[in-house]
């Protein structure tokens, strides 16, 4: 699991998840 593509995808998904959480009313 040391592929640069997998790492980029993971980071992208993490950023999207974080943005969604921030936008959600908390």
Secondary structure, 3 states (H helix, E strand, C coil): CCCHHHHHHHHHHHHHHHHHHHHCCC
